[in-house]
Amino acid sequence: MRLLVLGRGKTGRIVADIAHERGHSVRVLASDENRDASALTAPFLAQFDAVIDFTSPEAVVGNMRACLANGAHMVVGTTGWYGQLEDMRALAARKGAGFLYGTNYSVGVQATLKLAKELAKAIPHYRFSISETHHVSKKDAPSGTALTLKQALQTAVPGLEVEITSHREGDASGLHVIEARSENDVIELKHEAFSRRGFAEGAVRAAEWIHDKTGVWDFSEISSQLS
C-alpha cells in the first residue's frame, strides 16, 4: 500500500516507521509543507491508498475537509476537533470517502472501554471518576480517551456522574484511571501506555482495513476486525 502520513511529530514518525515495517510505501508530510491543507490536492491524494492524520486540533479540520472532499480513505488519530464531527461525517458520505476516526487506536484501550461498561453495570451505585495524564505538549484536556471512557460509563448507566481530572506531565504517553468508590471500598481500572507505539500500530492497521472501503466508522466499531 501507499500511505500518506500527515504530521511529522513523535507519533507521526512512529506511524511511518511501523508502516515501513509492515511493507508499505510511506510519504510523510510535515506541517510546514502543508499549510492550510494546501498540499492536499486531488492529483496529490490520488497517489495514495490511505491517509493517516496525527497533526493538531488546529490543522486537522482543514486536512479532513481536503481529503474527504476528494474521496480519500482517511484515518484520523488527532483529537480535539469533535465539535466538527457531524460535518465531517456528512462530507465523507457525500463524497464517497472512507473515513475512520477514533480517540485512541490502542487495542488495550478498546478492551478497557468494554471493561468500563461492565464495571459500571455491576456497581452503578458507586461514585465514578476518571484521572488522565499526558505529555505537556498535548493541547486538549480532558483527553479524547478520557471523554470516551466517560461516555462508555454513561452508556452503561445513563445519568451517571463522572468527574474527569487532567494532568500534563513530562513526556507521559498516556495514563487513564477509572475509580469506582463506595463507603466500603474502591475499585480502579487502569490503562497505561508505555510508548506511542500501540497507538501508531493501531492506526496503521486501521489504514490497511479502510483503504478499499467507503463509509464512516469510529475505530471502536471495527477494532476487533483488524488483522
C-alpha positions, 0 to 999 in steps of 0.5 A: 500500500501507499500511505500518506502520513500527515504530521511529522511529530513523535507519533507521526514518525512512529506511524511511518516507521511501523508502516515501513515495517509492515511493507508499505510505501510511506510519504510523510508530510510535515506541517510546514509543507502543508499549510492550510491543507494546501498540499492536499490536492486531488492529483496529490491524494490520488497517489495514495491508498490511505491517509493517516492524520496525527497533526493538531486540533488546529490543522486537522479540520482543514486536512479532513475537509481536503481529503474527504472532499476528494474521496480519500480513505482517511484515518484520523488519530488527532483529537480535539476537533469533535465539535466538527464531527457531524460535518465531517461525517456528512462530507465523507458520505457525500463524497464517497470517502472512507473515513475512520476516526477514533480517540485512541487506536490502542487495542488495550484501550478498546478492551478497557472501554468494554471493561468500563461498561461492565464495571459500571453495570455491576456497581452503578451505585458507586461514585465514578471518576476518571484521572488522565495524564499526558505529555505537556505538549498535548493541547486538549484536556480532558483527553479524547480517551478520557471523554470516551471512557466517560461516555462508555460509563454513561452508556452503561448507566445513563445519568451517571456522574463522572468527574474527569481530572487532567494532568500534563506531565513530562513526556507521559504517553498516556495514563487513564484511571477509572475509580469506582468508590463506595463507603466500603471500598474502591475499585480502579481500572487502569490503562497505561501506555508505555510508548506511542507505539500501540497507538501508531500500530493501531492506526496503521492497521486501521489504514490497511482495513479502510483503504478499499472501503467507503463509509464512516466508522469510529475505530471502536466499531471495527477494532476487533476486525483488524488483522 
